[in-house]
Amino acid sequence: MWTCPLCSRPFKQTNQQHYCGGKTVGDFLRGKSDVSLALFDHLLAKLATFGPIQLHATKSMIVLSAVTRFAFVINLGRNFVDMVLPFNEPYYDNLCFRKIGQVPGSNQYNHHLRLMFAEDINEEVLGYLQKAYAIGKNV
């Protein structure tokens, strides 16, 4: 493990590229609606059942990591939470992702998910979250 000397975040790879500016998770949550905050808290509670996670803020998102990054919360709207799960293959046969796109120049496919209700974190979504978490744990 390598720890950034500027922000003290641990990384699996030495000199891992990252953002170590002054943003905090609290900055992203400040001023958000009770609905989106409750959805975010519900998401974190579900993820905690898989194992420990860390949250890190960047300029534009909240990064969720186990050993490595496994998901990104990209938007907390008035009544929703948007997130991205990166996988090395597309999972087109699903009812939960609203967009799947290959990251240019890589073999990564970003799977975009919008949560509007606690019930949106159903068995299908939990399966993909667990798959992403396992990749982040390097299991």
The first five atom37 places (N, CA, C, CB, O) and aatype in JSON, in Angstrom:
{
  "aatype": [12, 17, 16, 4, 14, 10, 4, 15, 1, 14, 13, 11, 5, 16, 2, 5, 5, 8, 18, 4, 7, 7, 11, 16, 19, 7, 3, 13, 10, 1, 7, 11, 15, 3, 19, 15, 10, 0, 10, 13, 3, 8, 10, 10, 0, 11, 10, 0, 16, 13, 7, 14, 9, 5, 10, 8, 0, 16, 11, 15, 12, 9, 19, 10, 15, 0, 19, 16, 1, 13, 0, 13, 19, 9, 2, 10, 7, 1, 2, 13, 19, 3, 12, 19, 10, 14, 13, 2, 6, 14, 18, 18, 3, 2, 10, 4, 13, 1, 11, 9, 7, 5, 19, 14, 7, 15, 2, 5, 18, 2, 8, 8, 10, 1, 10, 12, 13, 0, 6, 3, 9, 2, 6, 6, 19, 10, 7, 18, 10, 5, 11, 0, 18, 0, 9, 7, 11, 2, 19],
  "atom_mask": [
    [1, 1, 1, 1, 1],
    [1, 1, 1, 1, 1],
    [1, 1, 1, 1, 1],
    [1, 1, 1, 1, 1],
    [1, 1, 1, 1, 1],
    [1, 1, 1, 1, 1],
    [1, 1, 1, 1, 1],
    [1, 1, 1, 1, 1],
    [1, 1, 1, 1, 1],
    [1, 1, 1, 1, 1],
    [1, 1, 1, 1, 1],
    [1, 1, 1, 1, 1],
    [1, 1, 1, 1, 1],
    [1, 1, 1, 1, 1],
    [1, 1, 1, 1, 1],
    [1, 1, 1, 1, 1],
    [1, 1, 1, 1, 1],
    [1, 1, 1, 1, 1],
    [1, 1, 1, 1, 1],
    [1, 1, 1, 1, 1],
    [1, 1, 1, 0, 1],
    [1, 1, 1, 0, 1],
    [1, 1, 1, 1, 1],
    [1, 1, 1, 1, 1],
    [1, 1, 1, 1, 1],
    [1, 1, 1, 0, 1],
    [1, 1, 1, 1, 1],
    [1, 1, 1, 1, 1],
    [1, 1, 1, 1, 1],
    [1, 1, 1, 1, 1],
    [1, 1, 1, 0, 1],
    [1, 1, 1, 1, 1],
    [1, 1, 1, 1, 1],
    [1, 1, 1, 1, 1],
    [1, 1, 1, 1, 1],
    [1, 1, 1, 1, 1],
    [1, 1, 1, 1, 1],
    [1, 1, 1, 1, 1],
    [1, 1, 1, 1, 1],
    [1, 1, 1, 1, 1],
    [1, 1, 1, 1, 1],
    [1, 1, 1, 1, 1],
    [1, 1, 1, 1, 1],
    [1, 1, 1, 1, 1],
    [1, 1, 1, 1, 1],
    [1, 1, 1, 1, 1],
    [1, 1, 1, 1, 1],
    [1, 1, 1, 1, 1],
    [1, 1, 1, 1, 1],
    [1, 1, 1, 1, 1],
    [1, 1, 1, 0, 1],
    [1, 1, 1, 1, 1],
    [1, 1, 1, 1, 1],
    [1, 1, 1, 1, 1],
    [1, 1, 1, 1, 1],
    [1, 1, 1, 1, 1],
    [1, 1, 1, 1, 1],
    [1, 1, 1, 1, 1],
    [1, 1, 1, 1, 1],
    [1, 1, 1, 1, 1],
    [1, 1, 1, 1, 1],
    [1, 1, 1, 1, 1],
    [1, 1, 1, 1, 1],
    [1, 1, 1, 1, 1],
    [1, 1, 1, 1, 1],
    [1, 1, 1, 1, 1],
    [1, 1, 1, 1, 1],
    [1, 1, 1, 1, 1],
    [1, 1, 1, 1, 1],
    [1, 1, 1, 1, 1],
    [1, 1, 1, 1, 1],
    [1, 1, 1, 1, 1],
    [1, 1, 1, 1, 1],
    [1, 1, 1, 1, 1],
    [1, 1, 1, 1, 1],
    [1, 1, 1, 1, 1],
    [1, 1, 1, 0, 1],
    [1, 1, 1, 1, 1],
    [1, 1, 1, 1, 1],
    [1, 1, 1, 1, 1],
    [1, 1, 1, 1, 1],
    [1, 1, 1, 1, 1],
    [1, 1, 1, 1, 1],
    [1, 1, 1, 1, 1],
    [1, 1, 1, 1, 1],
    [1, 1, 1, 1, 1],
    [1, 1, 1, 1, 1],
    [1, 1, 1, 1, 1],
    [1, 1, 1, 1, 1],
    [1, 1, 1, 1, 1],
    [1, 1, 1, 1, 1],
    [1, 1, 1, 1, 1],
    [1, 1, 1, 1, 1],
    [1, 1, 1, 1, 1],
    [1, 1, 1, 1, 1],
    [1, 1, 1, 1, 1],
    [1, 1, 1, 1, 1],
    [1, 1, 1, 1, 1],
    [1, 1, 1, 1, 1],
    [1, 1, 1, 1, 1],
    [1, 1, 1, 0, 1],
    [1, 1, 1, 1, 1],
    [1, 1, 1, 1, 1],
    [1, 1, 1, 1, 1],
    [1, 1, 1, 0, 1],
    [1, 1, 1, 1, 1],
    [1, 1, 1, 1, 1],
    [1, 1, 1, 1, 1],
    [1, 1, 1, 1, 1],
    [1, 1, 1, 1, 1],
    [1, 1, 1, 1, 1],
    [1, 1, 1, 1, 1],
    [1, 1, 1, 1, 1],
    [1, 1, 1, 1, 1],
    [1, 1, 1, 1, 1],
    [1, 1, 1, 1, 1],
    [1, 1, 1, 1, 1],
    [1, 1, 1, 1, 1],
    [1, 1, 1, 1, 1],
    [1, 1, 1, 1, 1],
    [1, 1, 1, 1, 1],
    [1, 1, 1, 1, 1],
    [1, 1, 1, 1, 1],
    [1, 1, 1, 1, 1],
    [1, 1, 1, 1, 1],
    [1, 1, 1, 1, 1],
    [1, 1, 1, 0, 1],
    [1, 1, 1, 1, 1],
    [1, 1, 1, 1, 1],
    [1, 1, 1, 1, 1],
    [1, 1, 1, 1, 1],
    [1, 1, 1, 1, 1],
    [1, 1, 1, 1, 1],
    [1, 1, 1, 1, 1],
    [1, 1, 1, 1, 1],
    [1, 1, 1, 0, 1],
    [1, 1, 1, 1, 1],
    [1, 1, 1, 1, 1],
    [1, 1, 1, 1, 1]
  ],
  "atom_positions": [
    [[0.84, -1.18, 0.0], [0.0, 0.0, 0.0], [0.89, 1.25, 0.0], [-0.96, 0.0, 1.22], [1.95, 1.29, 0.63]],
    [[0.42, 2.24, -0.72], [1.09, 3.53, -0.77], [0.16, 4.57, -0.2], [1.52, 3.89, -2.22], [-1.04, 4.54, -0.48]],
    [[0.66, 5.49, 0.59], [-0.13, 6.57, 1.17], [0.33, 7.89, 0.57], [-0.02, 6.59, 2.72], [1.52, 8.2, 0.58]],
    [[-0.62, 8.65, 0.04], [-0.31, 9.95, -0.55], [0.24, 10.87, 0.56], [-1.57, 10.57, -1.23], [-0.4, 11.03, 1.6]],
    [[1.39, 11.47, 0.33], [1.95, 12.35, 1.36], [1.18, 13.66, 1.53], [3.39, 12.66, 1.03], [1.35, 14.34, 2.54]],
    [[0.33, 14.01, 0.56], [-0.43, 15.26, 0.64], [-1.77, 15.09, 1.34], [-0.64, 15.81, -0.73], [-2.15, 15.91, 2.17]],
    [[-2.5, 14.02, 0.98], [-3.85, 13.87, 1.54], [-3.99, 12.68, 2.49], [-4.85, 13.71, 0.42], [-5.04, 12.5, 3.1]],
    [[-2.94, 11.88, 2.63], [-2.91, 10.73, 3.54], [-3.85, 9.61, 3.16], [-3.23, 11.17, 4.92], [-4.14, 8.74, 3.99]],
    [[-4.34, 9.59, 1.91], [-5.19, 8.49, 1.46], [-4.33, 7.31, 1.06], [-6.09, 8.92, 0.29], [-3.33, 7.47, 0.36]],
    [[-4.72, 6.1, 1.49], [-3.97, 4.91, 1.08], [-4.43, 4.42, -0.3], [-4.14, 3.79, 2.12], [-5.61, 4.5, -0.64]],
    [[-3.48, 3.92, -1.07], [-3.76, 3.38, -2.4], [-2.99, 2.08, -2.58], [-3.37, 4.4, -3.51], [-1.94, 1.86, -1.98]],
    [[-3.54, 1.22, -3.41], [-2.9, -0.05, -3.69], [-1.65, 0.16, -4.52], [-3.86, -0.99, -4.39], [-0.65, -0.54, -4.33]],
    [[-1.69, 1.12, -5.46], [-0.57, 1.34, -6.36], [0.22, 2.58, -5.95], [-1.06, 1.47, -7.81], [-0.35, 3.59, -5.55]],
    [[1.52, 2.49, -6.06], [2.39, 3.62, -5.74], [2.13, 4.76, -6.74], [3.88, 3.19, -5.78], [2.0, 4.53, -7.94]],
    [[2.06, 5.97, -6.2], [1.81, 7.17, -7.0], [0.5, 7.11, -7.79], [2.95, 7.4, -7.96], [0.42, 7.63, -8.9]],
    [[-0.5, 6.49, -7.21], [-1.82, 6.39, -7.84], [-2.35, 7.79, -8.16], [-2.82, 5.63, -6.93], [-2.33, 8.67, -7.3]],
    [[-2.81, 7.97, -9.39], [-3.38, 9.26, -9.77], [-4.7, 9.45, -9.02], [-3.59, 9.35, -11.31], [-5.53, 8.55, -8.99]],
    [[-4.88, 10.63, -8.43], [-6.1, 10.91, -7.67], [-6.2, 12.42, -7.43], [-6.11, 10.13, -6.33], [-5.29, 13.18, -7.72]],
    [[-7.33, 12.81, -6.88], [-7.57, 14.2, -6.51], [-7.41, 14.3, -5.0], [-8.99, 14.68, -6.96], [-8.09, 13.6, -4.25]],
    [[-6.53, 15.18, -4.55], [-6.38, 15.35, -3.1], [-6.57, 16.82, -2.73], [-4.99, 14.86, -2.63], [-5.81, 17.39, -1.94]],
    [[-7.6, 17.41, -3.31], [-7.94, 18.8, -3.0], [-8.73, 18.91, -1.72], [0.0, 0.0, 0.0], [-8.79, 17.96, -0.94]],
    [[-9.33, 20.05, -1.51], [-9.99, 20.33, -0.25], [-11.44, 19.87, -0.13], [0.0, 0.0, 0.0], [-12.08, 20.18, 0.87]],
    [[-11.97, 19.15, -1.1], [-13.37, 18.71, -1.02], [-13.53, 17.6, 0.02], [-13.87, 18.22, -2.39], [-12.65, 16.76, 0.19]],
    [[-14.68, 17.63, 0.69], [-15.03, 16.57, 1.64], [-16.37, 15.98, 1.23], [-15.08, 17.1, 3.1], [-17.11, 16.57, 0.44]],
    [[-16.66, 14.82, 1.76], [-17.96, 14.21, 1.51], [-19.06, 15.14, 2.01], [-18.07, 12.82, 2.18], [-20.12, 15.25, 1.38]],
    [[-18.83, 15.79, 3.13], [-19.79, 16.74, 3.68], [-20.11, 17.87, 2.72], [0.0, 0.0, 0.0], [-21.23, 18.37, 2.7]],
    [[-19.1, 18.29, 1.92], [-19.35, 19.33, 0.92], [-20.42, 18.89, -0.08], [-18.05, 19.68, 0.18], [-21.26, 19.68, -0.5]],
    [[-20.38, 17.61, -0.46], [-21.36, 17.12, -1.42], [-22.74, 16.96, -0.8], [-20.9, 15.79, -2.0], [-23.76, 17.1, -1.49]],
    [[-22.79, 16.66, 0.48], [-24.06, 16.41, 1.14], [-24.74, 17.69, 1.63], [-23.85, 15.47, 2.3], [-25.95, 17.71, 1.86]],
    [[-23.97, 18.75, 1.8], [-24.51, 20.01, 2.32], [-25.59, 20.55, 1.39], [-23.37, 21.05, 2.49], [-25.38, 20.68, 0.18]],
    [[-26.73, 20.87, 1.96], [-27.81, 21.47, 1.21], [-28.66, 20.5, 0.42], [0.0, 0.0, 0.0], [-29.57, 20.92, -0.29]],
    [[-28.39, 19.21, 0.53], [-29.18, 18.21, -0.21], [-30.49, 17.95, 0.53], [-28.39, 16.89, -0.39], [-30.6, 18.17, 1.73]],
    [[-31.45, 17.48, -0.22], [-32.79, 17.24, 0.36], [-32.76, 16.06, 1.32], [-33.82, 17.0, -0.75], [-31.87, 15.21, 1.27]],
    [[-33.76, 16.03, 2.18], [-33.9, 14.9, 3.09], [-34.08, 13.6, 2.33], [-35.09, 15.12, 4.03], [-33.61, 12.55, 2.76]],
    [[-34.76, 13.65, 1.19], [-35.0, 12.46, 0.38], [-33.68, 11.89, -0.14], [-35.94, 12.78, -0.8], [-33.41, 10.7, 0.02]],
    [[-32.86, 12.74, -0.76], [-31.6, 12.23, -1.32], [-30.63, 11.81, -0.21], [-30.93, 13.3, -2.21], [-29.89, 10.84, -0.38]],
    [[-30.63, 12.51, 0.92], [-29.77, 12.1, 2.03], [-30.2, 10.76, 2.6], [-29.78, 13.17, 3.13], [-29.36, 9.93, 2.96]],
    [[-31.51, 10.54, 2.7], [-32.0, 9.25, 3.19], [-31.64, 8.12, 2.22], [-33.53, 9.3, 3.39], [-31.27, 7.03, 2.65]],
    [[-31.74, 8.39, 0.92], [-31.34, 7.38, -0.08], [-29.84, 7.08, 0.02], [-31.67, 7.87, -1.51], [-29.44, 5.92, -0.03]],
    [[-29.04, 8.11, 0.17], [-27.6, 7.93, 0.3], [-27.27, 7.1, 1.55], [-26.88, 9.29, 0.36], [-26.46, 6.18, 1.48]],
    [[-27.89, 7.43, 2.67], [-27.68, 6.67, 3.91], [-28.12, 5.22, 3.76], [-28.43, 7.34, 5.08], [-27.46, 4.31, 4.25]],
    [[-29.25, 5.01, 3.08], [-29.75, 3.65, 2.85], [-28.75, 2.87, 1.98], [-31.15, 3.68, 2.17], [-28.46, 1.7, 2.26]],
    [[-28.23, 3.51, 0.94], [-27.23, 2.88, 0.09], [-26.01, 2.48, 0.91], [-26.81, 3.83, -1.05], [-25.53, 1.35, 0.79]],
    [[-25.51, 3.38, 1.74], [-24.33, 3.07, 2.56], [-24.61, 1.93, 3.54], [-23.88, 4.31, 3.33], [-23.73, 1.1, 3.8]],
    [[-25.81, 1.89, 4.09], [-26.16, 0.81, 5.02], [-26.17, -0.53, 4.3], [-27.55, 1.08, 5.67], [-25.69, -1.53, 4.85]],
    [[-26.69, -0.57, 3.09], [-26.69, -1.81, 2.3], [-25.26, -2.23, 1.96], [-27.51, -1.64, 1.01], [-24.92, -3.41, 2.07]],
    [[-24.44, -1.27, 1.55], [-23.05, -1.58, 1.2], [-22.26, -2.06, 2.42], [-22.37, -0.35, 0.59], [-21.38, -2.9, 2.28]],
    [[-22.57, -1.55, 3.59], [-21.87, -1.94, 4.81], [-22.07, -3.41, 5.14], [-22.33, -1.09, 5.98], [-21.26, -4.0, 5.86]],
    [[-23.14, -4.01, 4.62], [-23.36, -5.45, 4.86], [-22.35, -6.3, 4.1], [-24.79, -5.84, 4.45], [-22.16, -7.47, 4.44]],
    [[-21.68, -5.75, 3.09], [-20.67, -6.48, 2.32], [-19.32, -6.46, 3.03], [-20.52, -5.88, 0.92], [-18.53, -7.4, 2.9]],
    [[-19.07, -5.4, 3.79], [-17.78, -5.23, 4.45], [-17.46, -3.76, 4.56], [0.0, 0.0, 0.0], [-18.29, -2.91, 4.23]],
    [[-16.26, -3.45, 5.03], [-15.9, -2.04, 5.22], [-15.74, -1.29, 3.9], [-14.61, -1.94, 6.01], [-15.24, -1.83, 2.91]],
    [[-16.18, -0.06, 3.9], [-16.0, 0.82, 2.74], [-15.44, 2.15, 3.21], [-17.34, 1.02, 1.97], [-15.61, 2.54, 4.37]],
    [[-14.79, 2.83, 2.32], [-14.32, 4.18, 2.59], [-14.96, 5.1, 1.56], [-12.76, 4.26, 2.54], [-15.23, 4.71, 0.43]],
    [[-15.18, 6.35, 1.98], [-15.71, 7.38, 1.09], [-14.63, 8.43, 0.91], [-17.03, 8.01, 1.65], [-13.98, 8.85, 1.86]],
    [[-14.45, 8.86, -0.35], [-13.47, 9.9, -0.66], [-14.13, 10.89, -1.6], [-12.18, 9.29, -1.29], [-14.85, 10.51, -2.52]],
    [[-13.88, 12.15, -1.37], [-14.43, 13.19, -2.23], [-13.42, 13.57, -3.31], [-14.83, 14.43, -1.4], [-12.22, 13.61, -3.06]],
    [[-13.93, 13.85, -4.5], [-13.13, 14.43, -5.57], [-13.81, 15.74, -5.95], [-12.98, 13.46, -6.81], [-14.73, 16.19, -5.27]],
    [[-13.36, 16.35, -7.04], [-13.99, 17.59, -7.48], [-15.45, 17.39, -7.84], [-13.25, 18.16, -8.68], [-16.27, 18.29, -7.64]],
    [[-15.8, 16.2, -8.37], [-17.12, 16.04, -8.95], [-17.92, 14.84, -8.45], [-16.99, 15.93, -10.4], [-19.03, 14.61, -8.93]],
    [[-17.39, 14.08, -7.49], [-18.11, 12.87, -7.06], [-17.62, 12.39, -5.72], [-17.96, 11.77, -8.1], [-16.62, 12.87, -5.17]],
    [[-18.35, 11.41, -5.2], [-17.93, 10.68, -4.01], [-17.5, 9.3, -4.48], [-19.08, 10.6, -2.93], [-18.27, 8.58, -5.12]],
    [[-16.28, 8.93, -4.16], [-15.72, 7.64, -4.55], [-15.92, 6.67, -3.4], [-14.22, 7.76, -4.93], [-15.62, 6.99, -2.26]],
    [[-16.43, 5.47, -3.71], [-16.59, 4.42, -2.72], [-15.53, 3.37, -3.01], [-18.03, 3.8, -2.75], [-15.38, 2.91, -4.14]],
    [[-14.78, 3.0, -1.96], [-13.72, 2.02, -2.18], [-13.71, 1.0, -1.06], [-12.37, 2.72, -2.28], [-14.14, 1.25, 0.07]],
    [[-13.19, -0.17, -1.41], [-12.89, -1.22, -0.45], [-11.36, -1.19, -0.34], [-13.46, -2.67, -0.9], [-10.82, -0.39, 0.41]],
    [[-10.66, -2.05, -1.07], [-9.22, -1.9, -1.23], [-8.96, -0.92, -2.37], [-8.53, -3.28, -1.5], [-8.07, -0.07, -2.28]],
    [[-9.75, -1.06, -3.45], [-9.7, -0.12, -4.57], [-11.11, 0.43, -4.81], [-9.15, -0.81, -5.85], [-12.08, -0.01, -4.18]],
    [[-11.2, 1.37, -5.71], [-12.49, 2.0, -6.02], [-13.43, 0.99, -6.68], [-12.29, 3.23, -6.95], [-13.02, 0.2, -7.53]],
    [[-14.7, 1.02, -6.26], [-15.66, 0.11, -6.86], [-16.95, 0.79, -7.3], [-15.98, -0.99, -5.9], [-17.74, 0.18, -8.01]],
    [[-17.19, 2.02, -6.89], [-18.41, 2.73, -7.27], [-18.19, 4.23, -7.09], [-19.63, 2.25, -6.44], [-17.31, 4.67, -6.35]],
    [[-19.03, 5.0, -7.79], [-18.94, 6.45, -7.74], [-20.34, 7.03, -7.6], [-18.22, 7.0, -8.99], [-21.21, 6.72, -8.41]],
    [[-20.56, 7.87, -6.61], [-21.81, 8.62, -6.52], [-21.54, 9.93, -7.25], [-22.27, 8.86, -5.01], [-20.73, 10.74, -6.81]],
    [[-22.23, 10.11, -8.38], [-21.92, 11.25, -9.24], [-22.89, 12.41, -9.09], [-21.89, 10.81, -10.67], [-22.61, 13.52, -9.53]],
    [[-24.05, 12.15, -8.46], [-25.02, 13.23, -8.3], [-26.0, 12.89, -7.19], [-25.77, 13.5, -9.62], [-26.5, 11.77, -7.13]],
    [[-26.26, 13.85, -6.33], [-27.35, 13.75, -5.37], [-28.34, 14.84, -5.75], [-26.84, 13.91, -3.86], [-28.12, 16.02, -5.47]],
    [[-29.41, 14.43, -6.39], [-30.43, 15.38, -6.82], [-31.44, 15.64, -5.72], [0.0, 0.0, 0.0], [-31.25, 15.22, -4.58]],
    [[-32.49, 16.32, -6.08], [-33.53, 16.64, -5.09], [-34.19, 15.38, -4.55], [-34.59, 17.56, -5.71], [-34.52, 15.31, -3.37]],
    [[-34.39, 14.38, -5.42], [-35.07, 13.17, -4.98], [-34.43, 11.9, -5.54], [-36.53, 13.22, -5.38], [-35.11, 10.89, -5.73]],
    [[-33.13, 11.94, -5.81], [-32.45, 10.76, -6.36], [-30.97, 10.78, -6.04], [-32.66, 10.68, -7.88], [-30.4, 11.8, -5.65]],
    [[-30.36, 9.61, -6.23], [-28.91, 9.45, -6.15], [-28.48, 8.76, -7.43], [-28.47, 8.63, -4.87], [-28.97, 7.68, -7.75]],
    [[-27.56, 9.37, -8.16], [-27.0, 8.77, -9.36], [-25.64, 8.19, -9.01], [-26.88, 9.8, -10.51], [-24.83, 8.82, -8.34]],
    [[-25.41, 6.96, -9.49], [-24.11, 6.35, -9.25], [-23.64, 5.58, -10.47], [-24.18, 5.42, -8.04], [-24.43, 5.26, -11.37]],
    [[-22.36, 5.28, -10.5], [-21.74, 4.53, -11.58], [-20.99, 3.35, -10.99], [-20.79, 5.43, -12.43], [-20.26, 3.49, -10.01]],
    [[-21.19, 2.19, -11.61], [-20.44, 0.99, -11.25], [-19.57, 0.62, -12.44], [-21.4, -0.19, -10.84], [-20.1, 0.38, -13.53]],
    [[-18.24, 0.58, -12.28], [-17.37, 0.22, -13.39], [-17.11, -1.3, -13.42], [-16.04, 0.98, -13.29], [-16.76, -1.9, -12.4]],
    [[-17.3, -1.88, -14.57], [-17.02, -3.31, -14.78], [-16.18, -3.47, -16.04], [-18.35, -4.13, -14.88], [-16.16, -2.58, -16.9]],
    [[-15.49, -4.6, -16.15], [-14.68, -4.86, -17.33], [-15.46, -5.54, -18.45], [-13.5, -5.71, -16.96], [-14.88, -5.96, -19.45]],
    [[-16.75, -5.63, -18.28], [-17.62, -6.15, -19.34], [-18.99, -5.48, -19.18], [-17.74, -7.72, -19.27], [-19.36, -5.09, -18.07]],
    [[-19.72, -5.35, -20.27], [-21.04, -4.74, -20.16], [-22.07, -5.78, -19.71], [-21.46, -4.11, -21.51], [-22.04, -6.93, -20.15]],
    [[-22.96, -5.36, -18.84], [-24.08, -6.21, -18.39], [-25.37, -5.62, -18.95], [-24.13, -6.3, -16.81], [-26.09, -4.89, -18.27]],
    [[-25.63, -5.95, -20.21], [-26.79, -5.38, -20.89], [-28.12, -6.0, -20.45], [-26.64, -5.54, -22.38], [-29.16, -5.34, -20.49]],
    [[-28.08, -7.25, -20.03], [-29.31, -7.95, -19.68], [-29.68, -7.66, -18.23], [-29.16, -9.48, -19.91], [-29.42, -8.47, -17.34]],
    [[-30.3, -6.48, -18.01], [-30.66, -6.07, -16.66], [-31.86, -5.13, -16.72], [-29.47, -5.4, -15.94], [-32.25, -4.66, -17.79]],
    [[-32.42, -4.88, -15.57], [-33.54, -3.94, -15.47], [-33.17, -2.7, -14.66], [-34.75, -4.62, -14.85], [-34.04, -1.88, -14.36]],
    [[-31.9, -2.56, -14.29], [-31.57, -1.47, -13.37], [-30.69, -0.38, -13.96], [-30.89, -2.04, -12.18], [-30.78, 0.77, -13.53]],
    [[-29.84, -0.68, -14.93], [-28.95, 0.36, -15.44], [-29.63, 1.16, -16.53], [-27.65, -0.27, -15.98], [-30.24, 0.61, -17.45]],
    [[-29.53, 2.48, -16.42], [-30.18, 3.33, -17.42], [-29.25, 3.66, -18.57], [-30.68, 4.6, -16.77], [-29.7, 4.13, -19.62]],
    [[-27.95, 3.42, -18.38], [-26.98, 3.66, -19.44], [-25.74, 2.81, -19.15], [-26.61, 5.18, -19.54], [-25.32, 2.68, -18.0]],
    [[-25.18, 2.25, -20.21], [-23.92, 1.51, -20.11], [-23.03, 2.04, -21.22], [-24.13, -0.05, -20.21], [-23.43, 2.04, -22.38]],
    [[-21.84, 2.47, -20.87], [-20.94, 3.01, -21.87], [-19.51, 2.61, -21.63], [0.0, 0.0, 0.0], [-19.04, 2.58, -20.49]],
    [[-18.81, 2.3, -22.72], [-17.4, 1.93, -22.61], [-16.57, 3.2, -22.44], [-16.93, 1.13, -23.85], [-16.78, 4.2, -23.12]],
    [[-15.62, 3.14, -21.51], [-14.71, 4.26, -21.3], [-13.72, 4.24, -22.47], [-13.97, 4.15, -19.89], [-13.06, 3.23, -22.69]],
    [[-13.62, 5.33, -23.22], [-12.74, 5.34, -24.39], [-11.31, 4.94, -24.04], [-12.74, 6.73, -25.02], [-10.73, 5.39, -23.05]],
    [[-10.75, 4.07, -24.87], [-9.37, 3.64, -24.7], [-9.15, 2.63, -23.61], [0.0, 0.0, 0.0], [-8.01, 2.4, -23.19]],
    [[-10.23, 2.01, -23.11], [-10.07, 1.02, -22.04], [-11.05, -0.13, -22.25], [-10.3, 1.68, -20.65], [-11.88, -0.12, -23.16]],
    [[-10.92, -1.12, -21.4], [-11.88, -2.23, -21.43], [-12.91, -2.08, -20.32], [-11.14, -3.57, -21.3], [-13.57, -3.05, -19.96]],
    [[-13.04, -0.89, -19.77], [-14.0, -0.64, -18.69], [-15.32, -0.14, -19.24], [-13.42, 0.38, -17.69], [-15.36, 0.66, -20.18]],
    [[-16.41, -0.64, -18.65], [-17.76, -0.2, -19.0], [-18.4, 0.4, -17.76], [-18.62, -1.39, -19.56], [-18.52, -0.25, -16.73]],
    [[-18.81, 1.66, -17.87], [-19.5, 2.32, -16.77], [-20.99, 2.05, -16.86], [-19.23, 3.84, -16.79], [-21.62, 2.28, -17.89]],
    [[-21.54, 1.55, -15.76], [-22.95, 1.21, -15.65], [-23.62, 2.26, -14.77], [-23.15, -0.23, -15.07], [-23.32, 2.35, -13.58]],
    [[-24.5, 3.05, -15.35], [-25.14, 4.16, -14.66], [-26.47, 3.71, -14.04], [-25.37, 5.35, -15.63], [-27.28, 3.05, -14.69]],
    [[-26.65, 4.07, -12.78], [-27.8, 3.65, -12.0], [-28.39, 4.86, -11.29], [-27.4, 2.56, -10.97], [-27.65, 5.65, -10.7]],
    [[-29.7, 5.03, -11.35], [-30.38, 6.08, -10.6], [-31.27, 5.44, -9.54], [-31.22, 7.01, -11.55], [-32.11, 4.59, -9.84]],
    [[-31.06, 5.86, -8.3], [-31.88, 5.4, -7.18], [-32.85, 6.51, -6.82], [-31.0, 4.99, -5.95], [-32.44, 7.64, -6.55]],
    [[-34.14, 6.17, -6.82], [-35.15, 7.16, -6.46], [-35.92, 6.77, -5.2], [-36.12, 7.35, -7.6], [-36.5, 7.62, -4.53]],
    [[-35.91, 5.49, -4.9], [-36.61, 4.96, -3.73], [-35.72, 3.93, -3.05], [-37.99, 4.33, -4.13], [-34.88, 3.31, -3.7]],
    [[-35.9, 3.74, -1.76], [-35.14, 2.72, -1.05], [-35.35, 1.35, -1.7], [-35.55, 2.67, 0.44], [-34.43, 0.53, -1.73]],
    [[-36.54, 1.12, -2.2], [-36.87, -0.16, -2.83], [-36.11, -0.38, -4.14], [-38.36, -0.24, -3.09], [-36.06, -1.5, -4.65]],
    [[-35.51, 0.67, -4.69], [-34.71, 0.52, -5.9], [-33.47, -0.32, -5.65], [-34.31, 1.89, -6.45], [-32.9, -0.89, -6.58]],
    [[-33.04, -0.4, -4.4], [-31.91, -1.27, -4.07], [-32.48, -2.66, -3.8], [-31.09, -0.72, -2.82], [-32.55, -3.12, -2.66]],
    [[-32.89, -3.3, -4.89], [-33.52, -4.62, -4.83], [-32.46, -5.71, -5.01], [-34.63, -4.74, -5.9], [-31.27, -5.43, -5.01]],
    [[-32.9, -6.94, -5.16], [-31.97, -8.07, -5.27], [-31.05, -7.93, -6.48], [-32.74, -9.38, -5.35], [-29.87, -8.26, -6.4]],
    [[-31.59, -7.45, -7.6], [-30.76, -7.29, -8.8], [-29.67, -6.24, -8.55], [-31.63, -6.88, -10.01], [-28.5, -6.49, -8.84]],
    [[-30.05, -5.09, -8.03], [-29.09, -4.02, -7.76], [-28.08, -4.48, -6.71], [-29.81, -2.74, -7.28], [-26.88, -4.23, -6.86]],
    [[-28.54, -5.15, -5.66], [-27.62, -5.67, -4.64], [-26.61, -6.64, -5.26], [-28.41, -6.37, -3.52], [-25.44, -6.64, -4.87]],
    [[-27.05, -7.44, -6.2], [-26.13, -8.37, -6.87], [-25.01, -7.64, -7.6], [0.0, 0.0, 0.0], [-23.85, -8.02, -7.5]],
    [[-25.38, -6.57, -8.33], [-24.35, -5.79, -9.03], [-23.47, -5.01, -8.06], [-25.01, -4.83, -10.02], [-22.27, -4.88, -8.28]],
    [[-24.06, -4.48, -6.98], [-23.26, -3.78, -5.97], [-22.26, -4.74, -5.32], [-24.18, -3.15, -4.9], [-21.11, -4.38, -5.07]],
    [[-22.72, -5.96, -5.05], [-21.83, -6.94, -4.43], [-20.72, -7.35, -5.4], [-22.63, -8.17, -3.98], [-19.58, -7.55, -4.98]],
    [[-21.06, -7.49, -6.67], [-20.05, -7.81, -7.69], [-19.01, -6.69, -7.77], [-20.72, -8.03, -9.07], [-17.81, -6.96, -7.83]],
    [[-19.46, -5.44, -7.77], [-18.54, -4.31, -7.81], [-17.68, -4.26, -6.55], [-19.32, -2.98, -7.97], [-16.48, -4.02, -6.62]],
    [[-18.3, -4.5, -5.39], [-17.56, -4.5, -4.13], [-16.48, -5.59, -4.14], [-18.52, -4.71, -2.93], [-15.36, -5.34, -3.71]],
    [[-16.82, -6.77, -4.64], [-15.85, -7.87, -4.69], [-14.66, -7.49, -5.58], [-16.52, -9.17, -5.23], [-13.52, -7.82, -5.26]],
    [[-14.91, -6.79, -6.68], [-13.82, -6.33, -7.53], [-12.98, -5.31, -6.76], [-14.36, -5.71, -8.85], [-11.75, -5.33, -6.84]],
    [[-13.63, -4.43, -6.01], [-12.91, -3.44, -5.21], [-12.12, -4.05, -4.08], [0.0, 0.0, 0.0], [-11.13, -3.47, -3.63]],
    [[-12.54, -5.2, -3.61], [-11.8, -5.93, -2.58], [-10.72, -6.8, -3.2], [-12.76, -6.79, -1.73], [-9.9, -7.38, -2.49]],
    [[-10.72, -6.88, -4.52], [-9.8, -7.77, -5.27], [-10.01, -9.22, -4.89], [-8.33, -7.37, -5.0], [-9.06, -9.99, -4.75]],
    [[-11.29, -9.59, -4.72], [-11.63, -10.97, -4.35], [-11.66, -11.82, -5.61], [-13.0, -11.05, -3.61], [-11.93, -13.02, -5.54]]
  ]
}
